[in-house]
Amino acid sequence: QVQFVESGGGLVPPGGSLRLSCVASGNMFSTFTIGWYRQAPEKQRELVAYITSLDHTYVADSVKGRFTISRDNAKNTVYLQMNSLKPEDTAVYYCNDHRAVITAGRDFRSWGQGTQVIVSS
């Protein structure tokens, strides 16, 4: 019942910044916990950050202090502000309903196209 479209990726030098956007369809967006995930080439998809319906946030240790997640419920949008980017942040970034992802585990099959982030000189 909810679809997600990611945007905002691109090529950025180390130390640079990007802001990713995740726009959702549907009427229940404000009640969802929304997560950002990333998958680097030949690696498992990993959780980067999530934000709850009460604006409580989690960020992974690997990006703590550099990435910030936020939401604008009026726009059905979640953002990921990425600062001080490192080459190891290079990945395809995805967003989704975090509760649905956790419930399904490795059987989750509703990933979108994601948005590519490349951190390189």
C-alpha positions as CSV (number, residue, x, y, z in Angstrom):
1,Q,0.0,0.0,0.0
2,V,3.1,2.3,0.3
3,Q,5.6,3.0,-2.4
4,F,8.9,4.7,-1.9
5,V,11.0,6.7,-4.4
6,E,14.6,7.6,-3.5
7,S,16.5,10.5,-5.1
8,G,19.4,12.9,-4.4
9,G,22.4,10.6,-5.0
10,G,25.4,11.4,-7.1
11,L,29.1,11.7,-7.3
12,V,30.8,13.6,-4.5
13,P,34.4,14.0,-3.4
14,P,35.5,12.7,0.0
15,G,34.5,15.2,2.7
16,G,31.5,16.4,0.7
17,S,27.8,16.3,1.4
18,L,24.6,15.0,-0.1
19,R,21.0,15.1,0.9
20,L,18.9,12.1,-0.1
21,S,15.1,12.2,-0.3
22,C,12.6,9.5,0.1
23,V,9.1,10.2,-1.0
24,A,6.3,7.8,-0.1
25,S,2.8,7.3,-1.4
26,G,-0.2,6.3,0.8
27,N,-2.1,7.8,3.7
28,M,-0.4,6.2,6.7
29,F,3.1,7.6,6.2
30,S,3.1,9.6,9.4
31,T,2.6,6.4,11.5
32,F,5.5,4.5,9.9
33,T,9.1,4.1,11.1
34,I,11.1,4.8,7.9
35,G,14.6,3.5,7.4
36,W,17.5,4.2,5.1
37,Y,19.5,1.3,4.0
38,R,22.5,0.9,1.7
39,Q,24.2,-1.8,-0.3
40,A,27.7,-1.6,-1.5
41,P,28.9,-3.8,-4.4
42,E,29.2,-7.4,-3.3
43,K,28.1,-6.6,0.2
44,Q,24.9,-7.2,2.2
45,R,22.3,-4.5,2.6
46,E,22.7,-2.7,5.9
47,L,20.6,-0.4,8.0
48,V,22.0,3.2,8.0
49,A,19.3,5.1,10.0
50,Y,15.7,5.1,10.9
51,I,13.2,7.6,12.2
52,T,10.0,6.8,14.1
53,S,6.5,8.4,14.0
54,L,7.6,10.3,17.1
55,D,10.8,11.6,15.5
56,H,13.0,9.3,17.5
57,T,16.1,8.5,15.5
58,Y,18.7,5.8,15.2
59,V,21.9,6.0,13.2
60,A,24.4,3.2,12.7
61,D,27.8,3.6,14.4
62,S,29.5,3.7,11.0
63,V,27.8,7.0,10.2
64,K,27.1,8.4,13.6
65,G,28.0,12.1,13.8
66,R,28.0,12.4,10.0
67,F,24.5,11.5,8.9
68,T,21.2,12.9,10.1
69,I,17.8,11.5,9.3
70,S,14.6,13.7,9.4
71,R,11.1,13.7,8.1
72,D,8.5,16.1,6.8
73,N,5.1,14.4,7.1
74,A,3.3,17.1,5.2
75,K,5.4,16.1,2.2
76,N,5.5,12.3,2.9
77,T,9.2,12.6,2.7
78,V,12.2,11.4,4.8
79,Y,15.6,12.9,4.3
80,L,19.1,11.6,4.9
81,Q,21.6,14.4,5.3
82,M,25.1,13.0,4.7
83,N,28.1,15.1,5.6
84,S,31.8,14.3,5.7
85,L,31.4,11.6,3.2
86,K,34.0,8.8,2.9
87,P,34.7,6.4,0.1
88,E,33.3,3.6,2.2
89,D,29.9,5.3,2.0
90,T,29.7,4.5,-1.6
91,A,26.6,2.4,-2.1
92,V,23.1,2.3,-3.5
93,Y,20.8,3.8,-0.9
94,Y,17.2,2.7,-0.3
95,C,14.4,3.7,2.0
96,N,11.4,1.7,3.2
97,D,9.0,0.9,6.0
98,H,11.4,-0.2,8.7
99,R,8.8,-2.3,10.5
100,A,8.0,-4.2,7.3
101,V,11.7,-4.8,6.6
102,I,12.3,-6.1,10.1
103,T,9.3,-8.3,10.1
104,A,10.2,-10.0,6.8
105,G,14.0,-10.1,7.4
106,R,15.9,-11.5,4.5
107,D,12.6,-12.4,2.8
108,F,11.8,-8.7,2.2
109,R,11.2,-8.3,-1.5
110,S,9.8,-4.7,-1.9
111,W,13.0,-2.7,-2.5
112,G,12.8,0.1,-5.0
113,Q,15.5,1.2,-7.4
114,G,17.4,3.2,-4.8
115,T,19.8,6.1,-5.5
116,Q,23.5,5.7,-6.1
117,V,26.0,7.5,-4.0
118,I,29.6,7.5,-5.2
119,V,32.3,9.1,-3.0
120,S,35.4,9.5,-5.0
121,S,37.9,12.1,-6.2
